[in-house]
Amino acid sequence: MQLNNEIIIQKREVSDINNDLHKHKFTTQKELNRLNDILEANVKSITNFDEPEGEEEITEEDDRAQKEKDNEFAYLLDMPIRSFTNKKIKMLADDVSKAEGEIDVLKRKNEKILWLEDLALLENA
C-alpha cells in the first residue's frame, strides 16, 4: 500500500499513520504477539525441537561471509518505516545541524589548541 501510495508514511505524524492503518484493518502488534504465542504453544506441543537430520553443515567462514553480504546495505534495508515520520525527520535534521556546528568549531582550532584541550581534560580526570 505504501508503494502504491495508498498509505502515505513519509513526513506524517505517527498518530495519523496509526489511524489510517486501523481504517484499513491492519493487525496490531498486540494481536500479532498473541497469535505468535498461540502458534509457539501449538508447535511445542507436537514437536521435540530436535535438529533435522542430514542438513549440510555451514562452516563459520562461509556463514560470516554470507552475513557480511546480507548486511552490505543493512543501513538502508533495515530502516524502520517510522524513520520517515515528521518527528524522526526533525530529530535527524537537528542531529545534522548539531554535528555541523561541532565540525565548524573543530575546524577553527589548530593542533596545538586541540592538544592543550586534551591535556586539560586529562589533568582534570
C-alpha positions as CSV (number, residue, x, y, z in Angstrom):
1,M,0.0,0.0,0.0
2,Q,2.9,2.3,0.7
3,L,4.5,1.6,-2.7
4,N,1.1,2.2,-4.4
5,N,0.6,5.5,-2.5
6,E,-2.5,4.1,-0.8
7,I,-1.0,4.8,2.6
8,I,1.5,7.7,2.9
9,I,4.1,7.2,5.6
10,Q,6.7,9.9,4.9
11,K,6.5,13.3,6.6
12,R,3.4,12.4,8.6
13,E,2.7,12.1,12.3
14,V,2.6,8.6,13.8
15,S,-0.9,9.1,15.2
16,D,-2.2,9.9,11.7
17,I,-0.5,6.8,10.3
18,N,-1.9,4.6,13.0
19,N,-5.4,5.9,12.3
20,D,-5.0,5.0,8.6
21,L,-3.7,1.5,9.5
22,H,-6.7,1.0,11.8
23,K,-9.1,2.1,9.0
24,H,-7.5,-0.5,6.7
25,K,-7.9,-3.1,9.4
26,F,-4.2,-3.9,9.8
27,T,-3.3,-6.3,12.6
28,T,-1.9,-4.6,15.7
29,Q,1.4,-5.7,17.3
30,K,-0.6,-6.8,20.4
31,E,-2.7,-9.2,18.3
32,L,0.4,-10.5,16.4
33,N,2.1,-11.2,19.7
34,R,-1.0,-13.1,20.9
35,L,-1.2,-15.2,17.7
36,N,2.6,-15.9,17.9
37,D,2.2,-17.1,21.5
38,I,-0.6,-19.5,20.4
39,L,1.4,-20.8,17.5
40,E,4.5,-21.4,19.6
41,A,2.4,-23.3,22.2
42,N,0.9,-25.5,19.5
43,V,4.3,-26.2,17.9
44,K,5.8,-27.1,21.3
45,S,3.0,-29.5,21.9
46,I,3.6,-31.5,18.8
47,T,7.4,-31.3,18.3
48,N,10.5,-32.0,20.4
49,F,12.7,-29.4,18.6
50,D,15.4,-32.0,17.6
51,E,17.6,-30.7,14.9
52,P,16.7,-32.1,11.4
53,E,19.0,-34.8,10.2
54,G,21.0,-34.7,7.0
55,E,21.4,-30.9,6.8
56,E,24.6,-29.6,5.3
57,E,26.9,-28.1,7.8
58,I,27.9,-24.5,7.0
59,T,31.4,-23.5,8.0
60,E,31.9,-20.4,10.2
61,E,33.8,-18.7,7.4
62,D,31.1,-19.3,4.9
63,D,28.5,-18.2,7.4
64,R,30.4,-15.0,8.2
65,A,30.9,-14.2,4.5
66,Q,27.2,-14.7,3.8
67,K,26.2,-12.5,6.8
68,E,28.5,-9.7,5.5
69,K,27.0,-10.0,2.1
70,D,23.5,-10.0,3.5
71,N,24.3,-6.9,5.6
72,E,26.0,-5.0,2.9
73,F,23.2,-2.5,2.7
74,A,21.6,-3.1,6.1
75,Y,21.8,0.6,7.0
76,L,19.2,1.1,4.2
77,L,17.2,-2.1,4.1
78,D,16.7,-2.4,7.9
79,M,15.5,1.2,8.3
80,P,12.2,1.2,10.1
81,I,9.3,2.9,8.3
82,R,8.9,5.1,11.4
83,S,12.1,6.8,10.3
84,F,10.0,8.7,7.7
85,T,7.7,10.4,10.2
86,N,7.8,14.2,10.7
87,K,9.2,13.7,14.3
88,K,12.0,11.4,13.2
89,I,12.9,13.7,10.2
90,K,13.1,16.7,12.5
91,M,15.3,14.8,15.1
92,L,17.7,13.7,12.3
93,A,17.8,17.3,10.9
94,D,18.6,18.6,14.4
95,D,21.3,16.0,14.8
96,V,22.9,17.0,11.5
97,S,22.8,20.7,12.5
98,K,24.5,19.9,15.8
99,A,27.2,17.8,14.1
100,E,27.8,20.5,11.5
101,G,28.2,23.0,14.4
102,E,30.7,20.8,16.1
103,I,32.7,20.3,12.9
104,D,32.8,24.1,12.4
105,V,34.2,24.6,15.9
106,L,36.8,21.9,15.4
107,K,37.8,23.4,12.0
108,R,38.6,26.7,13.7
109,K,41.0,25.1,16.1
110,N,44.6,24.1,15.3
111,E,46.5,21.0,16.5
112,K,48.1,23.0,19.4
113,I,44.7,24.1,20.8
114,L,43.3,20.6,20.5
115,W,46.3,19.2,22.2
116,L,46.1,21.6,25.1
117,E,42.4,21.0,25.5
118,D,43.1,17.2,25.6
119,L,45.8,17.8,28.2
120,A,43.4,19.9,30.4
121,L,40.8,17.1,30.2
122,L,43.5,14.5,31.2
123,E,44.6,16.6,34.1
124,N,41.1,17.0,35.4
125,A,40.4,13.3,35.1
